[in-house]
């Protein structure tokens, strides 16, 4: 599966959707981004069950700022709308494979329970 370009218009709908979504924040002038691109593209072919997306930070400066992107490439992984991984820097293929496998193995019921617990704690704290 080829990578999908994301913009301000489709970013939220995409990453909050069901399933696993990787997002590569990149720019055409960025050397490490250009080195990472074929690794990322190859991973998209090896994992058809994962959506691999890209955000051109030059064309989507507002979105990049909203997501707190300070250096590129930055890779994010969302699963069922939850951000599970974020790291700046180009990953070699074996490291990217490890991240993909780790995201696939996450127990989302545990993650949702932890989020609910944290939100409950915040709500309780706000009432004190």
One Martini backbone bead per residue (centre of mass of N, CA, C, O) as a GRO file, in nm:
protein
  128
    1UNK     BB    1   0.096   0.037   0.023
    2UNK     BB    2   0.066   0.351  -0.013
    3UNK     BB    3   0.103   0.655   0.067
    4UNK     BB    4  -0.066   0.923   0.245
    5UNK     BB    5  -0.182   1.237   0.217
    6UNK     BB    6  -0.186   1.500   0.452
    7UNK     BB    7  -0.406   1.745   0.593
    8UNK     BB    8  -0.596   1.961   0.758
    9UNK     BB    9  -0.865   1.825   0.641
   10UNK     BB   10  -0.772   1.491   0.711
   11UNK     BB   11  -0.626   1.428   0.977
   12UNK     BB   12  -0.833   1.375   1.206
   13UNK     BB   13  -1.007   1.163   1.061
   14UNK     BB   14  -0.773   0.964   1.033
   15UNK     BB   15  -0.635   0.935   1.331
   16UNK     BB   16  -0.934   0.874   1.469
   17UNK     BB   17  -0.953   0.620   1.349
   18UNK     BB   18  -0.957   0.306   1.285
   19UNK     BB   19  -0.661   0.182   1.371
   20UNK     BB   20  -0.349   0.214   1.206
   21UNK     BB   21  -0.144   0.523   1.216
   22UNK     BB   22   0.105   0.663   1.029
   23UNK     BB   23   0.317   0.964   1.068
   24UNK     BB   24   0.502   1.169   0.837
   25UNK     BB   25   0.704   1.437   0.902
   26UNK     BB   26   0.800   1.652   0.625
   27UNK     BB   27   1.056   1.762   0.377
   28UNK     BB   28   1.218   1.825   0.079
   29UNK     BB   29   1.488   1.965   0.224
   30UNK     BB   30   1.522   1.701   0.399
   31UNK     BB   31   1.754   1.467   0.428
   32UNK     BB   32   1.639   1.259   0.638
   33UNK     BB   33   1.368   1.237   0.493
   34UNK     BB   34   1.482   1.115   0.228
   35UNK     BB   35   1.603   0.861   0.370
   36UNK     BB   36   1.324   0.759   0.501
   37UNK     BB   37   1.117   0.722   0.269
   38UNK     BB   38   1.190   0.426   0.165
   39UNK     BB   39   1.140   0.287   0.435
   40UNK     BB   40   0.843   0.371   0.466
   41UNK     BB   41   0.740   0.257   0.196
   42UNK     BB   42   0.821  -0.038   0.252
   43UNK     BB   43   0.642  -0.072   0.504
   44UNK     BB   44   0.372  -0.025   0.352
   45UNK     BB   45   0.405  -0.295   0.190
   46UNK     BB   46   0.439  -0.497   0.449
   47UNK     BB   47   0.167  -0.331   0.590
   48UNK     BB   48  -0.161  -0.341   0.493
   49UNK     BB   49  -0.291  -0.294   0.799
   50UNK     BB   50  -0.149  -0.014   0.761
   51UNK     BB   51  -0.143   0.333   0.776
   52UNK     BB   52   0.050   0.544   0.561
   53UNK     BB   53   0.148   0.875   0.630
   54UNK     BB   54   0.178   1.227   0.516
   55UNK     BB   55   0.342   1.546   0.609
   56UNK     BB   56   0.388   1.851   0.469
   57UNK     BB   57   0.528   2.109   0.642
   58UNK     BB   58   0.519   2.334   0.426
   59UNK     BB   59   0.206   2.294   0.339
   60UNK     BB   60   0.149   2.236   0.681
   61UNK     BB   61   0.214   2.451   0.916
   62UNK     BB   62  -0.028   2.453   1.109
   63UNK     BB   63  -0.037   2.152   1.172
   64UNK     BB   64   0.252   2.127   1.275
   65UNK     BB   65   0.210   2.322   1.511
   66UNK     BB   66  -0.029   2.173   1.649
   67UNK     BB   67   0.170   1.904   1.680
   68UNK     BB   68   0.467   2.004   1.768
   69UNK     BB   69   0.669   2.044   1.539
   70UNK     BB   70   1.042   2.081   1.553
   71UNK     BB   71   1.132   1.819   1.391
   72UNK     BB   72   1.281   1.653   1.105
   73UNK     BB   73   1.166   1.382   1.122
   74UNK     BB   74   0.833   1.282   1.230
   75UNK     BB   75   0.693   1.015   1.418
   76UNK     BB   76   0.362   0.876   1.423
   77UNK     BB   77   0.131   0.673   1.634
   78UNK     BB   78  -0.192   0.548   1.576
   79UNK     BB   79  -0.465   0.397   1.777
   80UNK     BB   80  -0.780   0.447   1.781
   81UNK     BB   81  -0.693   0.769   1.831
   82UNK     BB   82  -0.416   0.698   1.975
   83UNK     BB   83  -0.123   0.813   2.092
   84UNK     BB   84   0.179   0.596   2.106
   85UNK     BB   85   0.389   0.756   1.909
   86UNK     BB   86   0.691   0.975   1.928
   87UNK     BB   87   0.953   1.072   1.685
   88UNK     BB   88   1.250   1.206   1.611
   89UNK     BB   89   1.381   1.089   1.330
   90UNK     BB   90   1.545   0.860   1.149
   91UNK     BB   91   1.466   0.533   1.082
   92UNK     BB   92   1.555   0.233   1.065
   93UNK     BB   93   1.409  -0.045   0.957
   94UNK     BB   94   1.426  -0.215   1.226
   95UNK     BB   95   1.299   0.007   1.407
   96UNK     BB   96   1.033   0.037   1.258
   97UNK     BB   97   0.945  -0.258   1.294
   98UNK     BB   98   0.931  -0.244   1.603
   99UNK     BB   99   0.714  -0.028   1.622
  100UNK     BB  100   0.495  -0.170   1.465
  101UNK     BB  101   0.478  -0.420   1.647
  102UNK     BB  102   0.416  -0.271   1.911
  103UNK     BB  103   0.149  -0.139   1.819
  104UNK     BB  104   0.004  -0.409   1.751
  105UNK     BB  105   0.041  -0.524   2.068
  106UNK     BB  106  -0.141  -0.339   2.193
  107UNK     BB  107  -0.363  -0.302   2.461
  108UNK     BB  108  -0.644  -0.112   2.423
  109UNK     BB  109  -0.799  -0.168   2.682
  110UNK     BB  110  -0.576  -0.065   2.869
  111UNK     BB  111  -0.553   0.218   2.752
  112UNK     BB  112  -0.849   0.305   2.800
  113UNK     BB  113  -0.841   0.260   3.106
  114UNK     BB  114  -0.614   0.466   3.163
  115UNK     BB  115  -0.756   0.711   3.048
  116UNK     BB  116  -1.004   0.698   3.231
  117UNK     BB  117  -0.847   0.723   3.494
  118UNK     BB  118  -0.718   0.999   3.435
  119UNK     BB  119  -0.985   1.153   3.383
  120UNK     BB  120  -1.104   1.094   3.659
  121UNK     BB  121  -0.878   1.227   3.824
  122UNK     BB  122  -0.914   1.508   3.699
  123UNK     BB  123  -1.207   1.544   3.784
  124UNK     BB  124  -1.161   1.509   4.086
  125UNK     BB  125  -0.950   1.742   4.109
  126UNK     BB  126  -1.146   1.971   4.008
  127UNK     BB  127  -1.353   1.941   4.263
  128UNK     BB  128  -1.158   2.024   4.514
   0.00000   0.00000   0.00000
